[in-house]
């Protein structure tokens, strides 16, 4: 296994008027290629700040962050955007889909920024949609899809650039229980194919689908342990069969 994420003593400090907020305090963590990790913690624990730094949406106040061999600790915004588009696929709680665009166009969007031509964009986007069981919904707009289907489109968009990491922020936050299980089954299948997945959640039962759980509290790592009681969604086999 090779190290894909390495942080050394990263801290993040925000100034809110006269108050100084220590969002992260000297966090050191290593994540290997192919791991499935959950960042857990209550509101204000620092998990979202850590996700933003790991996802190159923000930079640490101090410390070092190496992403897939690149030191991104002090990169300018445009450099971060380039690395982000190449290395990271994002899945958000609110799906973040363009309402007037088809599933195909939503999934192809990162490939426009990456400079691919139209035919290759469409080919890759169709393959990504097929991989999440939505090849037959390519020309449907988000309002013509269920919540679970919308999140699958978001997962396909995260996969389309073949990123080093899939970063999922509360990926089941807007979904009912059955659909949440389906999405977690999809992540388990993606992990089985070798994808590196980092999930941010405050829900204990969702965190237990990951194979390693990092718990944060007050900007510190409270615990970082393998998950010995991995939950496997009951619908996982059905999800796999549906995709094939």
TAMOQUI-V830661 format. One record per residue. N is the residue number from 1. RES is the residue in one small letter. SS is DSSP state (alpha for helix, beta for strand, coil for the rest). PHI is phi in radians with two decimals (NA if undefined). PSI is psi in whole degrees, -180 to 180 (999 if undefined). Layout:
n = (N:N)
res = (RES:RES)
ss = (SS:SS)
phi = (PHI:PHI)
psi = (PSI:PSI)
This chain:
n = (1:2:3:4:5:6:7:8:9:10:11:12:13:14:15:16:17:18:19:20:21:22:23:24:25:26:27:28:29:30:31:32:33:34:35:36:37:38:39:40:41:42:43:44:45:46:47:48:49:50:51:52:53:54:55:56:57:58:59:60:61:62:63:64:65:66:67:68:69:70:71:72:73:74:75:76:77:78:79:80:81:82:83:84:85:86:87:88:89:90:91:92:93:94:95:96:97:98:99:100:101:102:103:104:105:106:107:108:109:110:111:112:113:114:115:116:117:118:119:120:121:122:123:124:125:126:127:128:129:130:131:132:133:134:135:136:137:138:139:140:141:142:143:144:145:146:147:148:149:150:151:152:153:154:155:156:157:158:159:160:161:162:163:164:165:166:167:168:169:170:171:172:173:174:175:176:177:178:179:180:181:182:183:184:185:186:187:188:189:190:191:192:193:194:195:196:197:198:199:200:201:202:203:204:205:206:207:208:209:210:211:212:213:214:215:216:217:218:219:220:221:222:223:224:225:226:227:228:229:230:231:232:233:234:235:236:237:238:239:240:241:242:243:244)
res = (x:x:x:x:x:x:x:x:x:x:x:x:x:x:x:x:x:x:x:x:x:x:x:x:x:x:x:x:x:x:x:x:x:x:x:x:x:x:x:x:x:x:x:x:x:x:x:x:x:x:x:x:x:x:x:x:x:x:x:x:x:x:x:x:x:x:x:x:x:x:x:x:x:x:x:x:x:x:x:x:x:x:x:x:x:x:x:x:x:x:x:x:x:x:x:x:x:x:x:x:x:x:x:x:x:x:x:x:x:x:x:x:x:x:x:x:x:x:x:x:x:x:x:x:x:x:x:x:x:x:x:x:x:x:x:x:x:x:x:x:x:x:x:x:x:x:x:x:x:x:x:x:x:x:x:x:x:x:x:x:x:x:x:x:x:x:x:x:x:x:x:x:x:x:x:x:x:x:x:x:x:x:x:x:x:x:x:x:x:x:x:x:x:x:x:x:x:x:x:x:x:x:x:x:x:x:x:x:x:x:x:x:x:x:x:x:x:x:x:x:x:x:x:x:x:x:x:x:x:x:x:x:x:x:x:x:x:x:x:x:x:x:x:x)
ss = (coil:coil:beta:beta:beta:beta:beta:beta:beta:beta:beta:beta:beta:beta:beta:beta:coil:coil:beta:beta:beta:beta:beta:beta:beta:beta:beta:beta:beta:beta:beta:beta:coil:coil:coil:beta:beta:beta:beta:beta:coil:coil:coil:coil:coil:coil:alpha:alpha:alpha:alpha:alpha:alpha:alpha:alpha:coil:coil:coil:coil:coil:coil:coil:beta:beta:beta:beta:beta:beta:coil:coil:beta:beta:coil:coil:coil:coil:coil:alpha:alpha:alpha:alpha:alpha:alpha:alpha:alpha:alpha:alpha:alpha:beta:beta:beta:beta:beta:coil:coil:coil:coil:coil:coil:coil:coil:coil:beta:alpha:alpha:alpha:alpha:alpha:alpha:alpha:alpha:alpha:alpha:alpha:coil:coil:coil:coil:alpha:alpha:alpha:alpha:alpha:alpha:alpha:alpha:alpha:alpha:alpha:alpha:alpha:alpha:coil:coil:coil:alpha:alpha:alpha:coil:coil:coil:beta:alpha:alpha:alpha:coil:coil:alpha:alpha:alpha:alpha:alpha:alpha:alpha:alpha:alpha:alpha:alpha:alpha:alpha:coil:coil:coil:coil:coil:beta:beta:beta:beta:beta:coil:coil:coil:coil:coil:coil:coil:alpha:alpha:alpha:alpha:alpha:alpha:alpha:alpha:alpha:alpha:alpha:alpha:alpha:alpha:alpha:alpha:coil:coil:coil:beta:beta:beta:beta:beta:beta:coil:coil:alpha:alpha:alpha:alpha:coil:coil:coil:coil:beta:beta:beta:beta:beta:beta:coil:coil:beta:beta:beta:beta:beta:beta:beta:coil:coil:coil:coil:coil:coil:coil:coil:coil:alpha:alpha:alpha:alpha:alpha:alpha:alpha:alpha:coil)
phi = (NA:-2.04:-1.28:-1.83:-2.27:-2.47:-1.98:-2.20:0.91:-1.43:-2.23:-2.39:-2.11:-1.96:-1.82:-1.93:1.12:-1.59:-1.61:-1.79:-1.81:-1.61:-1.25:-2.30:-2.20:0.91:-1.58:-2.11:-2.63:-2.19:-2.21:-1.58:-1.00:1.55:-1.38:-2.22:-2.10:-1.93:-1.64:-2.13:2.76:-1.23:-1.00:1.52:-1.36:1.90:-1.13:-1.24:-1.10:-1.10:-1.07:-1.10:-1.30:-1.05:-1.48:1.04:-1.60:-2.65:-2.09:-1.26:-1.20:-2.63:1.73:-2.15:-2.27:-1.86:-1.97:0.86:1.56:-1.80:-1.39:-1.81:-1.00:-2.13:-1.24:-1.27:-0.99:-1.21:-1.18:-1.07:-1.08:-1.13:-1.09:-1.05:-1.16:-1.48:-1.78:-2.26:-1.88:-1.75:-2.19:-1.86:-1.02:-1.68:1.22:0.95:-1.66:-1.36:-1.13:-1.62:-1.81:-1.23:-0.96:-1.02:-1.19:-1.10:-1.20:-1.33:-0.92:-1.05:-1.30:-1.12:-1.11:-1.45:1.55:-1.36:-1.31:-1.03:-1.15:-1.21:-1.01:-1.16:-1.11:-1.20:-1.14:-1.11:-1.12:-1.16:-1.11:-1.09:-1.19:-1.89:1.36:-2.15:-1.02:-1.56:-2.05:-1.04:-1.82:-1.53:-1.51:-0.92:-1.27:-1.75:-2.09:-1.31:-1.01:-1.13:-1.16:-1.09:-1.19:-1.14:-1.06:-1.09:-1.16:-1.05:-1.09:-1.14:-1.49:-1.10:-1.55:0.92:-1.29:-1.24:-2.39:-1.80:-1.94:-1.97:-1.75:0.80:-1.15:-1.93:-1.03:-1.88:-2.05:-1.30:-1.05:-1.08:-1.18:-1.03:-1.07:-1.11:-1.16:-1.18:-1.11:-1.10:-1.09:-1.08:-1.11:-1.11:-1.12:-1.09:-1.48:1.85:-1.28:-1.53:-2.17:-2.11:-2.05:-1.90:-2.68:-1.84:-1.68:-1.06:-1.19:-1.26:-1.01:-1.33:-1.41:-1.31:-1.69:-2.59:-2.12:-1.85:-1.74:-1.96:-2.66:0.93:1.37:-2.11:-1.41:-1.41:-2.73:-2.57:-2.42:-1.11:-1.49:-1.50:-2.20:-1.13:-1.49:-1.94:-1.03:-1.07:-1.56:-1.03:-1.09:-1.12:-1.09:-1.07:-1.11:-1.14:-1.35:-1.38)
psi = (146:148:127:-30:129:118:141:112:45:136:153:123:130:145:113:91:-120:-7:138:121:119:89:-39:141:99:61:125:125:147:135:131:155:132:1:160:104:140:132:121:156:159:172:133:4:-22:-2:-38:-38:-43:-42:-42:-36:-46:-36:6:30:-13:165:151:153:-38:164:179:140:117:119:112:43:-7:129:107:8:-39:25:149:164:-41:-35:-42:-41:-41:-47:-43:-46:-31:-38:-21:132:125:139:120:158:-38:15:-42:45:150:119:-30:0:150:167:-44:-47:-36:-44:-35:-13:-48:-26:-24:-48:-29:-6:18:150:165:-47:-41:-36:-48:-39:-47:-38:-40:-41:-40:-42:-42:-35:-20:16:22:28:-28:4:19:-33:12:143:162:-37:-6:7:155:169:-43:-39:-38:-41:-32:-39:-43:-38:-42:-42:-39:-30:-21:-29:5:58:165:-33:140:122:114:117:107:56:-17:10:-30:17:152:173:-48:-44:-36:-43:-40:-44:-40:-33:-39:-44:-39:-41:-42:-41:-40:-26:0:3:143:124:130:123:136:126:154:0:120:-42:-32:-41:-31:1:-23:163:-8:136:122:114:130:149:129:39:8:156:116:-40:155:99:151:145:110:-7:59:129:132:120:137:-27:5:-46:-41:-39:-44:-46:-36:-33:-27:999)
